[in-house]
């Protein structure tokens, strides 16, 4: 069994429209080598926008 947090990397999601950094999260760097791109709700824009990974 793998140890807790062994392949995990801390990342934050940044809105591509207003550049607001929200939602600190983790990703498995072994399974997901490319940058995360997720459609999430941005409270500053007040709509669903695309969020890209930004290192913490």
C-alpha positions in Angstrom: 0.0 0.0 0.0 1.2 3.5 -0.7 1.8 6.0 2.1 -0.6 8.9 2.5 0.4 11.8 0.3 3.2 10.1 -1.4 2.1 11.0 -5.0 -0.1 13.9 -4.0 0.8 17.5 -5.0 -0.9 20.7 -3.7 -2.4 22.9 -6.4 -4.8 25.8 -6.6 -7.3 26.4 -9.3 -7.2 29.8 -11.0 -10.1 31.3 -13.0 -9.1 32.0 -16.6 -11.4 35.0 -16.9 -10.8 37.1 -13.8 -7.5 35.4 -12.6 -9.0 34.8 -9.1 -7.2 32.0 -7.3 -9.7 29.7 -5.5 -10.1 26.1 -4.4 -6.8 24.8 -3.1 -6.8 21.1 -3.9 -4.5 18.1 -4.5 -3.8 16.0 -7.5 -2.1 12.7 -8.1 1.1 13.7 -10.0 1.6 10.1 -11.1 -1.8 9.6 -12.8 -2.3 13.2 -14.0 0.9 14.5 -15.4 -0.6 17.4 -17.4 -2.2 20.5 -15.8 -5.7 20.3 -14.5 -8.4 22.2 -16.4 -11.9 22.0 -14.8 -15.1 24.0 -15.3 -16.1 25.4 -11.9 -18.2 28.2 -10.4 -16.3 31.4 -9.8 -17.8 33.5 -7.0 -16.1 36.7 -8.3 -17.4 36.3 -11.9 -20.7 34.7 -10.6 -20.8 32.1 -13.4 -19.2 28.8 -14.4 -15.8 29.4 -16.0 -12.8 27.3 -16.8 -10.2 27.0 -14.0 -6.6 25.9 -14.6 -4.1 24.5 -12.2 -1.6 26.9 -10.5 1.0 25.6 -8.1 0.8 26.7 -4.5 
